[in-house]
């Protein structure tokens, strides 16, 4: 039956070979708990074997203790291998009404074969966006037998700006909202700066990798 083709499993424990061997797509919304070295190895093997990962960040700011909710070091332990990292900050949009600047409406849709497929008919605002940095200037990395290609697919437009970890405006930081990583083994990682756009569909208890 068609219903047997796609199965969803919510995982609120450690990753395992058994889970990843049965998976084609792994969704990791704003991971809060540090990956173990074994989990990082399994994730890299999963991508090298052609698996797909969607990982989302979070630029929401906690005004009570004046810190950002996301610890960027957690997802970056996985992403840095692929030349990508979340920055601790928030993209704001001056075209939005005062008080709603943390909604990003001014978005540039990049042109590339990868971007055009992912962005087809997308029309959405993003809230609480953590900027994504591409650490490799060429956008291509070769390591451990992998060719890794990095594509910025959604970028905040000219009316936007970035607040850094100290809530200061930083005009030197990138404004990538979505970045796609593709390997020569058909592995894919979609990195999105906002978890908020998915959160209303998820129970908070499951926001864990």
C-alpha positions in Angstrom: 0.0 0.0 0.0 1.1 3.6 -0.6 0.9 4.3 3.1 3.7 1.8 3.7 6.1 3.5 1.4 6.8 6.5 3.6 7.2 6.0 7.3 8.0 8.5 10.0 9.8 7.7 13.2 10.3 10.3 15.9 13.5 9.7 17.7 14.1 11.2 21.2 17.2 9.1 22.0 20.6 8.6 20.6 21.1 7.9 17.0 21.8 4.3 16.1 22.9 2.3 13.0 19.6 0.5 13.1 17.7 3.8 12.7 19.9 5.2 10.1 20.1 2.0 8.0 16.3 2.2 7.7 16.2 5.9 6.9 16.4 7.9 3.7 15.8 11.3 5.3 16.7 12.6 8.8 15.2 15.8 10.1 17.1 17.5 13.0 15.3 20.6 14.3 17.5 22.8 16.4 19.6 20.2 18.2 20.2 21.1 21.8 22.1 18.1 23.0 25.7 17.6 21.8 26.3 14.8 19.4 28.6 12.1 20.6 31.7 11.2 18.5 29.9 8.0 17.5 26.8 9.9 16.4 28.9 12.3 14.3 30.6 9.4 12.6 27.3 7.7 11.9 25.8 11.0 10.5 28.8 11.4 8.1 28.5 7.8 7.0 24.8 8.3 6.4 25.4 11.3 4.2 28.4 9.5 2.4 26.1 6.6 1.7 23.6 8.9 0.0 21.3 9.8 2.9 19.6 13.2 3.2 19.6 15.4 6.3 17.5 18.5 7.0 18.9 20.5 9.9 17.4 23.7 11.2 18.8 26.5 13.4 17.2 29.1 15.6 17.8 32.9 15.9 15.3 33.5 18.6 16.5 35.7 21.5 15.6 35.1 25.1 15.1 38.6 26.6 14.9 37.1 30.1 18.5 36.1 30.3 19.7 38.0 27.2 21.0 35.0 25.3 20.0 33.2 22.1 18.2 29.9 22.6 20.4 27.9 20.2 23.8 26.8 21.1 25.4 27.0 17.6 28.3 24.7 18.7 25.9 21.7 18.8 24.8 21.7 15.1 28.2 23.1 14.0 29.9 20.0 15.3 28.2 18.2 12.4 28.1 20.9 9.8 31.7 22.2 10.0 32.9 19.1 8.3 31.0 20.2 5.3 32.2 23.8 5.3 29.0 25.3 6.8 28.1 26.8 10.2 25.3 28.6 12.0 26.2 31.9 13.5 24.8 33.0 16.8 22.6 35.9 15.7 19.4 36.9 14.0 18.5 38.3 10.6 16.0 41.2 10.8 13.9 42.8 8.0 13.2 46.5 8.0 10.3 46.1 5.5 8.2 44.4 8.3 6.2 46.5 10.8 8.0 47.7 13.9 8.1 44.8 16.4 8.0 42.2 13.6 11.5 42.8 12.3 12.5 39.2 13.2 10.2 38.1 10.4 12.1 38.0 7.1 10.1 38.7 4.0 12.8 40.2 1.8 14.3 37.1 0.3 16.5 36.6 -2.7 16.0 33.3 -4.5 19.4 32.2 -5.9 19.7 30.8 -9.4 21.3 27.4 -9.7 20.0 23.9 -10.6 19.8 23.0 -7.0 18.2 26.2 -5.9 15.6 26.2 -8.6 14.4 22.8 -7.6 14.2 23.5 -3.9 12.7 27.0 -4.3 10.1 26.1 -6.8 6.8 27.8 -5.8 8.2 28.6 -2.3 6.5 31.8 -0.9 7.1 31.9 2.8 8.3 34.3 5.5 10.9 33.1 7.9 11.0 34.0 11.6 13.9 33.9 14.1 16.5 33.2 11.4 20.0 32.4 12.5 22.5 33.4 9.7 24.4 30.6 8.0 28.0 31.0 7.1 29.8 29.2 4.3 33.4 28.7 5.5 34.9 27.6 2.2 35.2 30.5 -0.3 35.1 28.2 -3.3 32.0 26.3 -2.3 33.7 23.0 -3.1 35.5 20.8 -0.7 37.3 17.5 -1.4 38.1 15.3 1.6 37.9 11.6 2.6 37.0 10.6 -1.0 34.0 13.0 -1.0 33.4 16.0 -3.3 31.2 18.4 -1.3 29.4 21.2 -3.2 27.8 24.0 -1.2 24.9 26.1 -2.6 23.3 29.1 -0.9 19.7 28.8 -2.1 17.9 31.5 -0.1 19.5 34.7 1.0 18.0 37.7 2.9 17.6 40.7 0.7 19.0 44.2 0.8 16.4 45.5 3.3 17.7 43.1 6.0 20.5 43.2 8.4 22.1 40.8 11.0 22.3 41.2 14.8 25.3 39.4 16.2 25.6 37.5 19.5 25.7 40.8 21.4 22.6 42.2 19.6 24.8 44.6 17.6 24.2 45.2 13.9 26.9 43.4 11.9 27.0 44.3 8.2 29.9 41.9 7.5 28.1 38.7 8.4 26.4 36.6 5.7 22.6 36.6 5.4 22.1 33.1 4.1 18.7 31.6 5.1 19.0 28.3 3.4 22.1 26.4 2.2 22.2 23.1 0.4 25.2 20.6 0.6 25.5 17.9 -2.1 28.1 15.2 -2.3 29.3 13.1 -5.2 27.7 10.1 -3.5 24.2 11.7 -3.8 24.2 12.7 -0.1 22.3 15.9 0.7 22.1 18.3 3.6 19.6 21.1 3.7 20.5 23.7 6.3 17.8 26.2 7.2 18.3 29.1 9.6 14.8 28.9 11.2 13.1 26.2 13.1 10.0 28.3 13.8 8.5 27.6 10.4 8.4 23.9 11.3 7.7 24.2 15.0 3.9 24.6 14.9 3.8 21.1 13.4 6.0 19.6 16.1 5.7 18.9 19.8 8.4 20.8 21.7 9.3 17.5 23.4 10.6 16.1 20.1 12.8 19.0 19.3 15.9 16.9 19.9 18.4 15.1 17.8 
